Amino acid sequence: MNFPDYDDKTAFLGEWGRFQKTVFTLLCLSVIPNGFNGLSMVFLGDTPAHYCLIPADLNITDEWRQASVASDGDAGDSRVSKCSRHRLDIIQNYSDRGLNPWVDVNVSTIPRENCLDGWEYDRSTYISTIVSEWDLVCSDDWKAPLTTSIFFFGVLMGSVISGQLSDRFGRKIVFFVTMGIQTAFTLIQVFSPSWLIFCLLFFIVGMGQISNYVSAFVLVCFSYRNGDIEWISSGHLLHSRFIPESPRWLLSQGRVKEAEAILRKAAKMNGVQAPDVIFPRLQSMENTGKMQTFNLFVLVKSTNIRCITFLLSLVWFTVSIGYCALSLNTSNLHGNIYVNSLLSAVVEVPALIMAWLMFRCWPRRLCLSSTLLLGGLVLLIIHFIPEDLNSVSISLVMLGKFGLSAAFSIAYPASAELYPTVLRSSALGVCSMVSRVGSITAPYFIYLGSYYRSLPYILIGGLNVFSGLLCLLLPESLGCPLPEAISHMQTVVGCKKRHPRSSTRL
């Protein structure tokens, strides 16, 4: 079913009435928990200072108790070994004989053993993390970064299925079901008895988080075209009566009367009068059949859609790597981890404001290109900053986060404007899926910093500069009506538009 004049038929609602304001406020409240889940591992998975635990009931002197923790150097070296200690049976023998460490005995010659009794953790910064809770150190230190990857694998899986479920069953039902999943499993995760159970629950939380977000985003109303989509929606279960199904989606399913009922309710809330018949041409088609649906292969079927999908996937992949890597790397920056995390979060506020202002009047591809280039070029400059100028390096990292945060927020509406209604959720799901692949690889970009300090910034900056230049090839959607059919899609620069066969039309 085709409805290219949808925007004209719903213009009576106005752009920013009471209805839009109410549900938009609820939307802002609903996305707050998503941020907590996404970056919680910065603190939950951090590894505090630790050393081998010496049993309290071991009958040795205080001097030998202190010396029993192996060091990485000679006497007086403050670098305590994290994964080994001196053999306690030998320490016990020396203590019973009244010998003194470093006076009568060269402690460095005492053989070492693993931390057989566990570890003692520094509690000055954290009371507890998953590392200290389940001893994810030494031979098990690979489990901490894997936990983050498992969460993003869940996000990846949710990205794959959420768009298709939303297009098939509706935006609203998927939105609320996935919100319930995210809420319930996050609560259950608090009581995880083991690391394995924690990871399993974290995977499900990741699935629910992104599915909830994608469904909510597609529910946003495009009658106000400065970055909103389909219906402005919200995430609070207590306010579900304010969140109707997307009228566009209902029309695509042939449910014209339900779509008109929702629009009349919105008109009443905004204090305006709705026409007696909103979609006169479509009413005669009620119950004649649903809009033709398409699978994901349509996104790569024609040259034009394939190019758009590839370019957007590249943008989402690179910006996700940069955004997640810079966010997760705050614990490795010089200075206090809480201050650095606060700066990393605060810098997103002006970034989002700038993105919103740009999106109101700038061409979409210029918005994407400029923010990607800003973030990428700034990160490349870090390579030339001396290591002792930590404040300058941190400032450039935050400026890079500023640019990539703006680019990430622009990528959502800019991508959605290029796809028709019947493919919009699926397309956003695919783009989000590709971005999660970037999120999964982001910790490995951070790990490269142990080999060369500037290497992560060089790679991340270079990738985002490259994608920022390529996205200039994307079609421009500023001032254009939302495409309702595949034939209405804009074409990429240099791609000749073909007239599709009737079988490919909605």
N, C-alpha and C positions, 0 to 999 in steps of 0.2 A: 504494500500500500504506500502511495507517495503523497507527501504533504509538504511541498516546498514553500507554501505560504504560511507556515506555522507561526513565524514571528509576527507577521502582519495580523493574523487572526487573534493573537494573544496580546496585542499592543495595548488593549484597554486596561490591562492590569497595572500599567506603569512600571517604572524601573526599580523603585526603592520604597515600596509601601510598607505598611505595618506587618504584613505577612512575611515579606522578604527579610525585614529586620529581625523579626522574632526567630525565624528558623536559622538565620545566619548566626545569631548570637548563640543558639544552641549548638550549632556546628562548631563554633570556636571552642566551646566548652568540651565537646566530645572528643576532640583530637588531642587534648592534653595528655591523657594516659599513654597514647602512642609514643610520645617523645620519651617518657620514662622507660618504657620497655626497650626502645631502640638503643638507648645509650646507657642503660643501667650497668652493663658489663664494664664500663670504664671504672666503676667502683667495686661492683660485685666480683669481678674477675681479677682485680689487681693483686699482685703478690707482695705482701709485706715482708720486711726484713725477718729472717728466720735462721735458726741454727739448731743443732741436734739437742734434743731433750736429754737431760741427765736426771735419772730417777731420784725423786726426793728422798726415798728411803735408803739410798746408797750411802754407806757409812764411810765417808772420806772427808778430809779437811776442806775448808773453804778454798784454800789455795789450789788444791788439786781439783776441786770441782770447777773452778774457773779455768784451770789449765787443760782440763779434759776436752773442752771444745777446741777442735783443731783450728789452726789459723793457716792462712795462705802464705806465710812468710816466717821469719825468724822471731826471736823473742821481742816483745814490744810491738809487733805488727798488729794493727787494729782490724785487719781484714779477716773476719771470722769465716771459716768454711761453712757453707750452707748445707752440705750433703755428707759430711763425714765427721767423725770424732776419734779421739785416741781410744784404744782398746781399754775398756773399763776394768777388765780383770787385772791388767798390768797396773793401771792407775790405783786400784784397790790395794795391790801388793805394796807399791811404793808408799802409799799413805799409811798402811799398817806398820811399816818399818820406820816411820818418822822422817822420811826423806822429804826435802823441799824441792818443788819444781823450779827449774832454771838455776838452782844453786847446787843441789846434789845430783840432779838428773837433767840431761838435755832433753826437754820435752819433744823437740822436733824429731828425735830418733825413735820415739814410741810408735809402733805400727798403728795404722788407722783401721776403722771399721765403719760400716754404714750406720745411719741413724736408726738403730734397731728399736728404739723406744719412742719414735716419733720426733716431733719438732716443737721448739718453743718459738712463738711468733711475737713480733713487736706489735703491741696494742695501742700505741700512741696515736696512730692515724685512723685505724679501723678497729672496731670491736671484733668483727668477724667478716670474712669473705668466703667465697666457695673454696678458695685455695687453702685457707687455714681450717675450714670446716672439714674438708676431706683430704687434706695433705696432698694437694696437687702441685708438688714440688719435686725437684731432683729427677728421678726416673719417671715420674708421672707429670712432669711440667708441661707436656704436650697437651694435656687434657684441658688446661685453662683456655688457650686460644681456640681449641676445637669447640668449646662450649659456645663461643660467639659465632663460629661458623655454622653450628647446628641451628642456632636461632635464625640465621640468615638463609639456611636451607629451607626452614619452615616458611620464611617469608617468600622464598622462591617458589615453593610449591603452592602457596596461597595465591601468588601472582598468576600462576598457570591456570588455576581453576576458577578464581573469583570472577574474572571477566566473563567467561562463558556461562557460569551459573547466573550472573546478573542479567545477561542478555536473554537467557532462557526463562528464568523464573521471576525476574523482576528485581529492580534495584532495592526496594524497601525490605523485602523478606530476607535477602542475602545480607543486607546491612545489619539488621537486628539479630539475626542468628549468629553471625560472626562476631558481633559485639558481645553477645552472651558467652560465646566460646572463649574469647579473649579474657573477659572478666573472671569467669569461673576458674579457668586453668591458671591464671596468674595468682589467684588466691590459694589454690591447691599447691602451687609450686613452693609457697612459703614453708610447707610442712614436708618437703621432700626428704626422705630418709637416706638417700644416697645420691651420688653424682649422676649415675645413670638415669635415675628417675627424674632428677632435676633437668637433665638434657632432653629427655622425652617430653616433659611438660613444656619446656622452653620451645621446642620444635612446634608444638601445637599452638602455643601463644603467638609465635611468629606467623603461623598460617592465619590465625584469627585476626591479627593486627592488620596485615596488609589487605586481607579480604574486606575487612571493615572499612579501611581507608579508601580503597578503590571504589567500593560501592557507594560510599558517602560522597566521594568526589564527583562521580557521574550523576549523582542526584542534585547537584547544584544547578541553579537556574541560569540559563543563557539569555533570558530576556534582558538581563543587565550584563552586557557583553564585555565588561572590564575584568574578565578572569573568572566568571562563574559559569556553572554548567548544569543544564537540564532542570533541576530544581535545587534551590538552596536547601540543604538537609542538615540534620543534627544527629547527635549520638546518644542522647539520654533516654533510657527506656521509659522514664516517667512522662516524657513529652512525645511519645509515639503518635499521639493524635494530631500533633502539629506537622507530622512528616508524612505527607501523602506519597503515593507512588508517582514516578515520573510520567506526566501526561504524554510526553513524546514516546516513551516505551509502550504505554497503553495503546496509543494510536498505531504503533508498529505491530501490535498484536490484534488489531481490529476491534479493540474495546473502546469505541468512541464515546459511548454514554458515560463510562467511568471517568474518562479523561475530562469531559465537559463538566461533570459534577465536581471534580477537584478544582478546576479553574473557576467555577462559580463560587465555591467556598472561599478561594483566595480573593476573588473580587469583593465579596462581602466583607472580608476582614480588612481589605484596603479601602473600603468605603466607596467603591465604584460600581457602576451598573454593567453587568455582563450582557451581551447580546442574547436575544431569544434563542438563536441557533449560532453556535460558535464555528462549527465545521459543517456547513450545509452540504458540501459536496461529498463529505465522508459519511454522513449519516445514512445515506442510502446504501452504503457498503458495509454497514454494521453486521457482524456475524457472517460475512461472506468469506472470511478466511484471514489468517494471520499474514503478516509481512514475511516474505521469503527470508529465511535465515541462511547464514553462511558459516563455514568452519574457518579455522585459522589459516588454512592454505590460501584463502582469498587475499590475505595480506601480502602474499608474494606472487600472486598469479600474474598480474599485468606488470609491465615495465614501470609504470608510474607509481603504483601502490608499492611495488617492490623497492623502488628507490626511496620513497618516503619512509617506509618501514626501516630500511637499512640506515638511513641518515639519523632518524630519531633514535634507533637502537644504539647507534654509536654515541650520540649525545648523552643518552641516559646511562650508558655503561661507564663512560669516562667521568661524568660529573658525579656519579655514585661512588666511584673509586676515590675521587678526591674528597668528597664531602665526608664519607665514612672514615677514611684514613686520617684526615685532619681531626675529626671528632674523637676517634679512639686513641689518637696519639697524644692527647693532652697530658696523660700521666707521665709521658717521657720528656716533656718539655722542662726546661730549667725553671725552678721555682716551686711554689706551693701548688699541689694538684687541684685543690679546691678553687684557688684563685684563677688558675688557668682554665678550669672547666667553666667557671662563671664567665670569664671573658669570651670563651668559645661560644657560649650560649647567648650572651648579651649581644654579640656582634651580628647575630642573625636578625635581631629586631630591626635595625636600620636597613639591613639587606632586604628584608621582606617589604619594608615600606618603599624602598627604592624600586624593587621589582614591581610593586603594585602601581606606582606612579608611571614607570616606563610602559607598563602594559596598557595603560589607559590611552596612550596616544602614539607610541612608537610602533613601527613595523615589528611583527613578531620575530622574524629571523634576525633583525638587528638587535632586539632585546637579548635573544639567546647568544648571539655571536659576541656582543660586547661584554656580557657578564662572564662568559667562558674565557674570553681572551684576558680579561682583567685578572681572574683567579689564576689562570695558567701562567701568565707572564710574571706575576708577583712571586709565585713559587719558584720560578726559574732563577730569579734574582738572589734567592737565599744562598745559592751555591757560591756567590761571590762575597758573602758576608763573613768576616773573621769569626772564629769560634768563640772568642772572648766577648763579642758584642751580642750577648744573649738577648737583651731587650729589643735590639733591632730585629733579630731573627724572629722572636715571638711576635713582634708587631707585623712583620711580613706574613707570618703564618696566619694571623688573625685577619689580615687584609685579603689573603687568598681564600680563607673560609668565607669572608664577606661576599666575594665575587661568586664562588661556587654555590653558596646558599641561595643567592638571588637567581642564579641559573637554574637550580633545582626547582625552585618554586615556579619559575616561568615555564619550565619544560612540561608541567602537567597541563595547564590550559592551552598552551601553544600546540601540543600534540593532539589534544582532544578536538580542537577546531578543524583539524585537517581530515578527520575521518567521519563518515556518515553515521547516523544514529544507530543503525543496526549492527555496526562494527565497533562502535565507540568503546564500549566496555571491554570487548575482547582485545582491541588494539592497545588500550591503556594497560590491560593485564599483561600483554606481551612486553610492552615497554618497561613495565615495572619488573617483570621477570628478568629481563636483560640487566636492569639496574641492580637486581639482587645478586646476579653473577658478579657484578662489580663489587658489591658489598662483601661477598664471600672472599674475594681475592684481596680486598683492602688490607687485612692484617698482614698478608705476606709482603705488601709494599712497605709497611712499617718495619717488618723484620729485616728488610734489606738495609735499613739504617745502621744495623750492627756491623756491616761490612764497610759502608761508606756513608758518612753522615748526611750528605746532600743527595744521595741517590734516590730516595723516595720522592723528594721534591722535584728532582729533574724529570723523573718518569711521569709523575702526576701532572706536572706543569706542561710537559711536552704533549701528552695525550689530550689535555683540555684545549691547548692552543690549536692543535690539529683539528679537533672536532668543532671548535669555534669557527674556524675558517670554512669547513665543509658545510656547516648548517646554513651558510648563506645561499646554498643551492635549494633550500626548502622553498615551497610555494608560500606566498604571502596571503594571510587570512584576515588581516586588519580591514574592517569595514565590509567584509563579505558575509553573506548569510550562512548559517550553519548548513553543511551539506546533509541532505536527507537520503540521497541515493548515491551509489558508487559513481554514477555518471556525473554527479555534481562536484566531485572532488577536484581541487586545484591540481595543477601539474608542476613538477619540479622544473627548475631552470634547465633549459636545453632538452627537455623531453616533450615531444610532440604529442598533443592530446589526441587520442583515438576515440571514435564513437563506438561504444560497446554494443554488443548484440543485445537483443531484447531479453535474452535469458539471464543477463547479468544485471538487469535493472531491478529495482525494488518493486 
